Amino acid sequence: MATIKPFKGIRPPQELVEKVASRPYDVLNSEEAREEAKGNEMSLYHIIKPEIDFPEGTDEHDPRVYQKAAENFQMFQDKGWLVQDKTENYYIYAQTMNGKTQYGLVVGAYVPDYMNGVIKKHELTRRDKEEDRMKHVRVNNANIEPVFFAYPDNEVLDALVARYTAGKPVYDFIAPGDGFGHTFWIIDKPEDIETVTREFAKMPALYIADGHHRSAAAALVGAEKARQNPNHRGDEEYNYFMAVCFPASQLTIIDYNRVVKDLNGLTPEQFLQALAKNFTVEDMGTDIYKPARLHEFSLYLEGRWYRLTAKPGTYDDNDPIGVLDVTISSNLILDEILGIKDLRSDKRIDFVGGIRGLGELKRRVDSGEMKMALALYPVSMKQLMDIADTGNIMPPKTTWFEPKLRSGLVIHKLV
């Protein structure tokens, strides 16, 4: 069962939140962060992308860069741009995109739950990315950015969240750039804090939706601190890391699509003929065509859109991995026909989050940068949870969640 705790969040004063809050560290590069932070000394990018405080071209993994993150984090606190709450609270963080709002509970997730599988994963992590975030957690002695969890729907928590969100929020703003709404409340009544803790304790599992590397890094640093402490008790703050937990039914996974640079020596006609072995191929014309159901794909090639429907027998509906469209396309198109064996390392393929729309696929092919594009029907939350529950791992680049969590609304110190 899941163990969580409230914590004394470190937050910007209400009037500064829009200056401090930023996009997550991993959705933009150093140049983009430098541009977004221009003229704003309060931007969280000075902590999560501190290479922007060095000359252009400075390696973001330079030890001086990590140290600068810690210096800036301390400076933000010294100047009152970040202030720690005096009591332990849970928090509610709501995001609104395209008229739909999802309500997350910000909690301290339990490091041993990550280690023993109560917090379930569905992706593999890369050690180099883990180590980068571990260095960031160590040097700041804090989880500067949250991870994104899903939990099984719970009527008691729904009612509690509804009661708080009917009141005036602490933060309420529209983020620049994406136009998404971000709203924030504090759960500070002892009886409500107890209710949240108790209801999570009934849950057999929590699920990482987004932020596998941050989760791994936070948990590994917590476990490291436990080993290094000769007087370790188990209730220290480093035994917990910050997560925003949403009811699974409120979350939407959007499509995560592929663009490929060449046809592996085939002509377009030969490629379409090869596809016909495992797919029914239908020419849909020049208008953008979006897959409408599971096992249906959209191919853009030579200015035309095609509907590909996987033939019966090419997938296994009883296999939580084999049923995934990302598995079908990886095995029967990318590997078998195009010779792309490793989605993580092959330079012939790139990935486009569905938030950018299928027009972005068309643009990249029409520009000549890519030869073809493949759009997939999105994975469901049920599929994700089934895979995590069976201990399986999804293929790379399967899920894309929007909206992304805004960083800087609250921070969790490990002491």
Secondary structure by P-SEA (a helix, b strand, c coil): cccccccccccccccccccccccccccccaaaaaaaacccccccccccccccccccccccccaaaaaaaaaaaaaaaaaccbbbbcccbbbbbbbbcccbbbbbbbccccaaaaaaccccccbbbbaaaaaaaaaaaaaaccccbbbbbbccccaaaaaaaaaaaaccccbbbbbcccbbbbbbbbbccaaaaaaaaaaaaacccccccccaaaaaaaaaaaaaaaaacccccccccccbbbbbbccccccccccccccccccccccaaaaaaaaccccccccccccccccccccbbbbbcccbbbbbbbccccccccccccccaaaaaaccccccccccccccccccbbbbcccccaaaaaaaaaaccccbbbbbccccaaaaaaaaaacccccccccccccccccccbbbbcc
